[in-house]
Amino acid sequence: MTIWDLLVLSLRFWVVTVVGFALTAAAVPLVGQQPGIFSGQVNVILLQPEPFPGNALAETTASLISTTGVVAQLVGGQGGTSRSVSDQVTLVGEGLRQGYSVRQPNSGGQWEYRFETPVLDVQSAGPTLDDARAEMNAALTRIEDVLDKLQSDASVDETLRIRIQLSPNQPVYTYAHGSRSRALAGTLLTGVLATFGGVLVAERLTDRRERRRRAAVLTAGTMPSGAALPS
């Protein structure tokens, strides 16, 4: 089928064409008006107490890394229950518009998890900067609470508790907004393709009904006179 044939079909089934283009025209401004998202990120480093030993959760580097993983699992956040293919995928990149995530960076790959540092990657997202900051503060507070509870349950003395340090010293916030021109172009292309697809479906359904009608007429014409039509 050529482009000309498709245009002829579009004129033939003009109702489908008009509805498709009308829906596309309505979707374009909605896509163009979608707001961006504020995101925050900071690394939380768990530090061994000084002096040590005395804290079973941080006796060695391996135990401190394990404790970091426990904290990540307990805090989690809205984006912490699933692990993406790459740790480079941000919370906003996963489609979350508000919330936080706390993860321990994976030094391995998709099929092999390997955790080598006592570091938590903390990210937040929100429609406004204040929302992103509030989510980040909630995540950091939750990390402190979980870490304190783990050490209290292990009867760790206050002077031997694991310390935390932020890197950088303050969370970094950015504003993410996709390309409006690409979004509009994609919406237009999708709308046009969907409209032409609807035209083709309408043409096939019409042809199918026409073939059935002709078959019924031929069947009726070849039946003996006075014979009853099948119910």
N, C-alpha and C positions, 0 to 999 in steps of 0.2 A: 504494500500500500504506500502510495506516495503522499507527500505533504498536501498536494492538491486534493487527493481523494479524502484526506482527513478534514480539510477545510470544507469540502462539499458536505461531508457527514455532519460537521458542526452546524452548518446552515440548516440541514435537514432536521436535526434534533436540536433546534435552537433553544428549547426550554432548558435542556440539560446544560447547554453551553452558557446560557445567561446565569443560571443558578451557580454553576461552577466559578465563573468569573466574579460574580457578586460576593461569594464566600471568600474568594482570594482577596478581593479588594477590601473586605472587612477585616481580614487577618493581617494585612500589611501594616496598618497603623498600630495594631495591638502589639505586633512584634517589635516595631520601632520604638515603642514607649516602654519596653521592659527595662526596669531599673537595674543598675549594677549591684555588686555585692562588695562589702568591706570584709577583708580577711586579716587575721592576725597570726603571727607565728613567733615562737620562742622555744629554745631548747632548755630543758630542766636537767641539770647535771646532779647526780647523787654523789656526795663526797663521803669518804670514809671518816669516821669520827677520829678525833685526836684527843687523848692517846687511844690506841687500841692494841691488843684485842680486848674483848669485853662485850662486844655486840655480835651475836651469832649471825645476824642478818648482813653483816659487813666484815666478817673475819678476813675474807680474801676478796680479791677482785672478782672471782667467779661468783661468790656468794652475793656480792653487791650487785652484779649484773642480774643474777636470778631475782633478787629483791626488786630490782627495777622492772623486770618483766611482770612480777606479781602486781606491782602498783599499776602498771599499764592495763593489765587485765581487769583489775577491780575498778579503776576509774573509767576507762574506755571512752565514754561519751557517745553522742549520736553517730559519730563516724568511726567509732572504735571497734564495732562488732564485726566488721568485714575488712579484709585486707585486700588492697588493690594489687594488680600485677606488679606495679612498681611503687616504691616509697616516694618517688618523685611526683606522684599524683597527689594534688592538694585536696583539702577538704572541699573547697569550692569546685574543684575539677570533678569531684564525685557527684556534684549536683545538690549538695546540701546548702541551703540558703541561710540557715540560722542554727547555731549549735557549736559544739566543740568536739575535738577528738584528741586523745592522748595515746601515742603509740611509741613503742620501742623500735628504733630503726633496725631494719633487717639488713645485715651485711651479706646475706646469701642471695638467693634468687626466688623465683616464683615457686619452685619445687623443693627448695632447701632453705629453711629458716636458720639463720645463724646470727646470734646476738653477741656482740663483742664489746659493747660499751655501756656504762651505766647512765644512759642518756634517754630522756623522754622528749619526743617531738610533739609539742603542744600547738594545736591550731584552733582558730575560732573563726566564725563567720556570722554576719548579720547584715540586715538591710541598711543599717546606719552605723556610723563609727561608734556611737555609744553602745549599740547592741553588740558589736564585735568585741568591744572592751569588756562589757559585762559578762559575755560568755567566756572570755579569756580569764577574767578574775575568778569566775566560778570554777573553771578547770584547775587553776593554780591552788585555790583554796581546797578543792577536793583532793588534790595530790597531797597536800600537807596533812589533811585530816586522815587519809588512808595510811600514809606513812607513819603518822603518830600512833594510830591504832595498832598497826602491825607490831611496832616496837613496844607498845604498852602490853599487848597480849604476850609478847616474848619476855616481859619483865626486864626490859632494857633500861638501865639507869639514865636519867636525864642528861648527865654529862657525857654519855657514850652514844648519843643519838646520831643517826645519819643526818648530815646537813645537805641543803640544796643550794644550788647557784644557778642563776639565769644566764643564758648566753644567746644574744647580747643581754646587757643589763636590764633592758626594757623590751617588751614585745614590739615587734615591727608590724605596722598596719599598712595595708595597701588597698587600693580600690580597683576591683576587677570589673571590666565591662567588655563584652564581646564586640566584635566588629559589627556595627549597625548595618553597614552596606552589605556585608556578606549575609547577614540574617535576612535582610529584605530581599536580596537576590535569591536566596534559598527558598524563601516563602513564595515568591513569584513563580519560580521554576516548579516547585511542588504543586502549586495551585493549577498551573497550566497543564502539567502532566496528569494530575488527577481529573481535570476537566475533560481532556481528550480521552483518558481512560474510561470515564463515564459515558462519553459519546460512543466509544467502541462497544461497551457493554450493552448500551441501549440498541445499537444497530444489530448486534448478535441476537438479542432477545426478540427484536422485531422480526428478523429473518426466521428465527425458529418458530414463532407463532404463525408466520405466513406459510412456512412449509407444512406445518400441521394442518392449517386450514385447507391448503390445496390437497393434501393427502385425504382429508375427510371428504372433500368434494369429489375427488376421483373415486374413492371407495363407494360413496353413495351413488355415483353415476354408473358403476359397473354391477350394482346389485340387481337381481331380477325384479320385475315390476310387481309391486304389492308386497315385497319382502319387508319385514320390519327392521328398522335400524337398530343396531346393538345399543343397549343401554349403557 
